[in-house]
């Protein structure tokens, strides 16, 4: 074998070795940069915001999304449902008619007390679907007058089948049931008139 052939082999080996080392070096340099694109542990724990398109949401219709591993209900109330929420008959049956409750995390300050929704957007409700008693998920029962829930005194709302707690269509708890407080209202905002973002506070706070 000639010296020229040996030199060519050495050169090829050195070229390949340099390429491999260079690629590994680029990988080490790129990793810290790419890793900054990943959400932090704090962000993951907090839960990313969830967008809900309400452009086709009809009165009485409810959609469910998952936020922070909890179900969130987004539903539309018609005028009769809104009128019922402020009626003296219903208010007399609630444990917390003002809707403020005794928990600082129960609802944001920018939602109204009776409708528990953002001002001028009262027809759409956004509520965490977890009973405040033992964490079951109540059933949506929007039909007024349901015989198994009190007949004429039932104005529509939510019934928890686990232990019988009842909530109105604003998530306010009825008096005399196991649930101690109203259903939670999560932070949310309107990105547009037809898009709600759950997990981010209303912009005008």
One Martini backbone bead per residue (centre of mass of N, CA, C, O) as a GRO file, in nm:
protein
  205
    1UNK     BB    1   0.096   0.036   0.023
    2UNK     BB    2   0.075   0.357  -0.019
    3UNK     BB    3   0.118   0.668   0.118
    4UNK     BB    4  -0.119   0.801  -0.030
    5UNK     BB    5  -0.343   0.606   0.065
    6UNK     BB    6  -0.303   0.655   0.371
    7UNK     BB    7  -0.358   0.961   0.365
    8UNK     BB    8  -0.650   0.941   0.257
    9UNK     BB    9  -0.763   0.778   0.495
   10UNK     BB   10  -0.692   0.979   0.716
   11UNK     BB   11  -0.852   1.214   0.600
   12UNK     BB   12  -1.128   1.078   0.606
   13UNK     BB   13  -1.137   1.021   0.911
   14UNK     BB   14  -1.101   1.318   1.008
   15UNK     BB   15  -1.351   1.433   0.866
   16UNK     BB   16  -1.565   1.251   1.004
   17UNK     BB   17  -1.489   1.316   1.298
   18UNK     BB   18  -1.541   1.621   1.279
   19UNK     BB   19  -1.842   1.600   1.203
   20UNK     BB   20  -1.939   1.456   1.458
   21UNK     BB   21  -1.838   1.662   1.667
   22UNK     BB   22  -1.995   1.901   1.547
   23UNK     BB   23  -2.281   1.785   1.585
   24UNK     BB   24  -2.264   1.753   1.890
   25UNK     BB   25  -2.204   2.050   1.952
   26UNK     BB   26  -2.466   2.163   1.834
   27UNK     BB   27  -2.653   2.007   2.022
   28UNK     BB   28  -2.554   2.138   2.290
   29UNK     BB   29  -2.622   2.429   2.203
   30UNK     BB   30  -2.932   2.385   2.122
   31UNK     BB   31  -3.073   2.269   2.375
   32UNK     BB   32  -3.111   2.524   2.554
   33UNK     BB   33  -3.277   2.673   2.339
   34UNK     BB   34  -3.509   2.462   2.295
   35UNK     BB   35  -3.594   2.436   2.600
   36UNK     BB   36  -3.729   2.728   2.610
   37UNK     BB   37  -3.998   2.635   2.457
   38UNK     BB   38  -4.081   2.502   2.698
   39UNK     BB   39  -4.280   2.465   2.945
   40UNK     BB   40  -4.295   2.523   3.252
   41UNK     BB   41  -4.378   2.386   3.547
   42UNK     BB   42  -4.563   2.621   3.629
   43UNK     BB   43  -4.736   2.626   3.372
   44UNK     BB   44  -4.838   2.337   3.391
   45UNK     BB   45  -4.972   2.366   3.671
   46UNK     BB   46  -5.167   2.603   3.591
   47UNK     BB   47  -5.259   2.594   3.305
   48UNK     BB   48  -5.364   2.629   3.008
   49UNK     BB   49  -5.539   2.793   2.807
   50UNK     BB   50  -5.886   2.795   2.679
   51UNK     BB   51  -6.065   2.779   2.385
   52UNK     BB   52  -6.404   2.908   2.299
   53UNK     BB   53  -6.648   2.856   2.061
   54UNK     BB   54  -6.967   3.058   2.044
   55UNK     BB   55  -7.100   3.104   1.755
   56UNK     BB   56  -7.303   2.821   1.787
   57UNK     BB   57  -7.441   2.891   2.045
   58UNK     BB   58  -7.727   2.794   2.204
   59UNK     BB   59  -7.994   2.803   2.375
   60UNK     BB   60  -7.918   2.563   2.633
   61UNK     BB   61  -7.636   2.513   2.550
   62UNK     BB   62  -7.360   2.282   2.629
   63UNK     BB   63  -7.011   2.301   2.690
   64UNK     BB   64  -6.703   2.111   2.723
   65UNK     BB   65  -6.401   2.167   2.905
   66UNK     BB   66  -6.049   2.145   2.978
   67UNK     BB   67  -5.917   2.276   3.297
   68UNK     BB   68  -5.698   2.178   3.515
   69UNK     BB   69  -5.856   1.895   3.510
   70UNK     BB   70  -6.132   2.051   3.464
   71UNK     BB   71  -6.453   2.104   3.418
   72UNK     BB   72  -6.602   2.333   3.178
   73UNK     BB   73  -6.877   2.538   3.148
   74UNK     BB   74  -7.052   2.643   2.844
   75UNK     BB   75  -7.344   2.857   2.839
   76UNK     BB   76  -7.678   2.944   2.729
   77UNK     BB   77  -7.905   3.206   2.816
   78UNK     BB   78  -8.210   3.308   2.827
   79UNK     BB   79  -8.433   3.538   2.930
   80UNK     BB   80  -8.591   3.354   3.126
   81UNK     BB   81  -8.340   3.262   3.284
   82UNK     BB   82  -8.248   3.546   3.376
   83UNK     BB   83  -8.507   3.624   3.523
   84UNK     BB   84  -8.499   3.388   3.732
   85UNK     BB   85  -8.226   3.479   3.879
   86UNK     BB   86  -8.401   3.749   4.004
   87UNK     BB   87  -8.605   3.608   4.158
   88UNK     BB   88  -8.753   3.576   4.462
   89UNK     BB   89  -8.809   3.274   4.463
   90UNK     BB   90  -8.513   3.186   4.420
   91UNK     BB   91  -8.354   3.355   4.628
   92UNK     BB   92  -8.499   3.209   4.881
   93UNK     BB   93  -8.335   2.921   4.805
   94UNK     BB   94  -8.061   3.044   4.863
   95UNK     BB   95  -7.756   3.061   5.033
   96UNK     BB   96  -7.616   3.275   4.795
   97UNK     BB   97  -7.751   3.526   4.624
   98UNK     BB   98  -7.494   3.714   4.567
   99UNK     BB   99  -7.243   3.509   4.475
  100UNK     BB  100  -6.974   3.541   4.664
  101UNK     BB  101  -6.920   3.400   4.911
  102UNK     BB  102  -6.633   3.242   5.114
  103UNK     BB  103  -6.442   3.235   4.855
  104UNK     BB  104  -6.176   3.379   4.688
  105UNK     BB  105  -6.205   3.153   4.433
  106UNK     BB  106  -6.509   3.157   4.325
  107UNK     BB  107  -6.482   3.459   4.196
  108UNK     BB  108  -6.450   3.709   4.007
  109UNK     BB  109  -6.491   4.059   4.024
  110UNK     BB  110  -6.608   4.090   3.708
  111UNK     BB  111  -6.861   3.953   3.806
  112UNK     BB  112  -7.174   3.918   3.863
  113UNK     BB  113  -7.393   3.826   4.115
  114UNK     BB  114  -7.643   3.697   3.964
  115UNK     BB  115  -7.497   3.579   3.688
  116UNK     BB  116  -7.188   3.529   3.687
  117UNK     BB  117  -7.089   3.746   3.466
  118UNK     BB  118  -7.004   3.941   3.226
  119UNK     BB  119  -7.067   4.237   3.140
  120UNK     BB  120  -7.287   4.220   2.865
  121UNK     BB  121  -7.261   3.870   2.897
  122UNK     BB  122  -7.497   3.711   3.055
  123UNK     BB  123  -7.584   3.467   2.866
  124UNK     BB  124  -7.293   3.367   2.934
  125UNK     BB  125  -7.158   3.084   3.095
  126UNK     BB  126  -6.875   3.016   3.332
  127UNK     BB  127  -6.818   2.689   3.478
  128UNK     BB  128  -6.719   2.481   3.720
  129UNK     BB  129  -6.786   2.116   3.712
  130UNK     BB  130  -6.763   2.116   4.053
  131UNK     BB  131  -6.851   2.008   4.338
  132UNK     BB  132  -6.827   2.155   4.673
  133UNK     BB  133  -6.825   1.894   4.831
  134UNK     BB  134  -6.675   1.607   4.663
  135UNK     BB  135  -6.624   1.650   4.331
  136UNK     BB  136  -6.846   1.617   4.159
  137UNK     BB  137  -7.047   1.604   3.857
  138UNK     BB  138  -7.293   1.770   3.761
  139UNK     BB  139  -7.610   1.794   3.621
  140UNK     BB  140  -7.774   1.911   3.347
  141UNK     BB  141  -8.089   2.108   3.433
  142UNK     BB  142  -8.265   2.343   3.245
  143UNK     BB  143  -8.550   2.251   3.308
  144UNK     BB  144  -8.830   2.371   3.403
  145UNK     BB  145  -9.024   2.184   3.636
  146UNK     BB  146  -8.890   1.945   3.750
  147UNK     BB  147  -9.025   1.693   3.938
  148UNK     BB  148  -8.744   1.580   4.076
  149UNK     BB  149  -8.670   1.916   4.161
  150UNK     BB  150  -8.967   2.070   4.250
  151UNK     BB  151  -9.093   2.171   4.004
  152UNK     BB  152  -9.187   2.497   3.996
  153UNK     BB  153  -8.922   2.571   4.173
  154UNK     BB  154  -8.768   2.486   3.920
  155UNK     BB  155  -8.539   2.694   3.705
  156UNK     BB  156  -8.286   2.561   3.667
  157UNK     BB  157  -7.967   2.361   3.642
  158UNK     BB  158  -7.794   2.171   3.897
  159UNK     BB  159  -7.731   1.816   3.967
  160UNK     BB  160  -7.608   1.611   4.228
  161UNK     BB  161  -7.602   1.259   4.246
  162UNK     BB  162  -7.434   1.193   4.500
  163UNK     BB  163  -7.593   1.421   4.735
  164UNK     BB  164  -7.815   1.649   4.618
  165UNK     BB  165  -7.710   1.895   4.498
  166UNK     BB  166  -7.799   2.242   4.418
  167UNK     BB  167  -7.806   2.456   4.119
  168UNK     BB  168  -7.810   2.717   3.937
  169UNK     BB  169  -7.754   2.901   3.630
  170UNK     BB  170  -7.503   3.043   3.819
  171UNK     BB  171  -7.400   2.834   4.054
  172UNK     BB  172  -7.591   2.854   4.287
  173UNK     BB  173  -7.664   2.748   4.598
  174UNK     BB  174  -7.867   2.575   4.777
  175UNK     BB  175  -8.040   2.533   5.045
  176UNK     BB  176  -7.988   2.237   5.233
  177UNK     BB  177  -7.717   2.129   5.119
  178UNK     BB  178  -7.404   1.990   5.113
  179UNK     BB  179  -7.307   2.222   4.967
  180UNK     BB  180  -7.132   2.515   5.079
  181UNK     BB  181  -7.091   2.633   4.781
  182UNK     BB  182  -7.047   2.763   4.506
  183UNK     BB  183  -6.961   2.757   4.204
  184UNK     BB  184  -6.695   2.802   4.011
  185UNK     BB  185  -6.533   3.082   3.864
  186UNK     BB  186  -6.334   3.132   3.618
  187UNK     BB  187  -6.105   3.267   3.447
  188UNK     BB  188  -6.203   3.511   3.189
  189UNK     BB  189  -6.231   3.596   2.831
  190UNK     BB  190  -6.276   3.811   2.553
  191UNK     BB  191  -6.139   3.809   2.243
  192UNK     BB  192  -6.419   3.787   2.121
  193UNK     BB  193  -6.755   3.755   2.067
  194UNK     BB  194  -6.678   3.424   1.987
  195UNK     BB  195  -6.425   3.418   2.205
  196UNK     BB  196  -6.316   3.220   2.473
  197UNK     BB  197  -6.083   3.251   2.756
  198UNK     BB  198  -5.969   3.012   2.968
  199UNK     BB  199  -5.739   3.144   3.231
  200UNK     BB  200  -5.800   3.454   3.172
  201UNK     BB  201  -5.840   3.757   3.259
  202UNK     BB  202  -6.010   4.018   3.231
  203UNK     BB  203  -5.902   4.313   3.079
  204UNK     BB  204  -6.079   4.527   3.281
  205UNK     BB  205  -5.922   4.491   3.577
   0.00000   0.00000   0.00000
